[in-house]
């Protein structure tokens, strides 16, 4: 299932979103993807391929407006996604 951005904005009481938030890619944080299992390496590579790589040395911290956290739970084998 998914939601459109206009549905999310209309559901918020005070929306603090502006179009310039989406001009720069989010900071991608992957958690618990360090196990040597092949499916975890494939998932991590897939998520990293969805967004352009950020150059840490030339990155302006003020340009980061969004953070994408994806965490893998090995017990339940579920992904937790937070944007």
C-alpha positions as CSV (number, residue, x, y, z in Angstrom):
1,X,0.0,0.0,0.0
2,X,1.1,3.6,-0.5
3,X,0.0,7.1,0.0
4,X,0.3,10.1,-2.3
5,X,2.1,13.2,-1.1
6,X,-1.0,15.3,-1.4
7,X,-2.9,12.9,0.9
8,X,-0.1,13.0,3.5
9,X,0.0,16.8,3.4
10,X,-3.8,17.1,3.7
11,X,-3.8,14.8,6.8
12,X,-1.2,16.9,8.7
13,X,-2.4,19.6,11.1
14,X,0.5,21.9,10.5
15,X,2.4,20.9,7.4
16,X,6.0,22.2,7.2
17,X,6.7,20.9,3.8
18,X,8.0,22.9,0.9
19,X,9.1,22.0,-2.6
20,X,12.8,22.7,-1.9
21,X,12.9,19.7,0.4
22,X,12.8,17.4,-2.5
23,X,15.5,19.1,-4.6
24,X,18.3,17.2,-2.8
25,X,18.4,13.4,-2.1
26,X,17.9,12.1,1.4
27,X,20.6,10.9,3.7
28,X,20.3,7.1,3.6
29,X,21.0,5.2,6.8
30,X,21.0,1.4,6.7
31,X,20.9,-0.4,10.0
32,X,21.7,-4.1,10.7
33,X,22.6,-4.9,7.1
34,X,26.1,-6.1,8.1
35,X,25.4,-9.8,8.1
36,X,27.1,-11.9,5.4
37,X,23.8,-13.2,4.0
38,X,23.4,-12.7,0.3
39,X,19.8,-11.4,0.5
40,X,20.9,-8.6,2.9
41,X,23.7,-7.5,0.6
42,X,21.2,-7.5,-2.3
43,X,18.7,-5.4,-0.4
44,X,21.4,-3.0,0.8
45,X,22.7,-2.6,-2.8
46,X,19.1,-2.0,-4.1
47,X,18.4,0.7,-1.5
48,X,21.8,2.4,-2.2
49,X,21.0,2.3,-5.9
50,X,17.7,4.1,-5.5
51,X,19.5,7.3,-4.4
52,X,22.6,9.1,-5.7
53,X,25.8,8.7,-3.6
54,X,26.6,11.7,-1.4
55,X,30.2,13.0,-1.3
56,X,30.9,13.6,2.4
57,X,33.8,16.0,1.7
58,X,31.8,18.3,-0.5
59,X,28.4,17.9,1.2
60,X,26.9,21.0,2.7
61,X,25.1,20.0,5.9
62,X,22.5,22.7,5.3
63,X,21.4,21.0,2.1
64,X,20.3,17.8,4.0
65,X,16.5,18.2,4.5
66,X,15.5,14.5,4.7
67,X,16.8,11.3,6.2
68,X,15.8,7.8,5.2
69,X,16.3,5.2,7.9
70,X,15.9,1.5,6.9
71,X,16.6,-1.0,9.6
72,X,16.5,-4.8,9.3
73,X,15.1,-7.0,12.1
74,X,16.8,-10.4,11.9
75,X,14.4,-12.1,14.3
76,X,11.2,-11.2,12.4
77,X,12.9,-10.7,9.1
78,X,11.1,-7.4,8.6
79,X,12.3,-4.0,7.3
80,X,11.5,-0.9,9.3
81,X,11.3,2.1,7.1
82,X,11.3,5.7,8.5
83,X,11.4,8.8,6.3
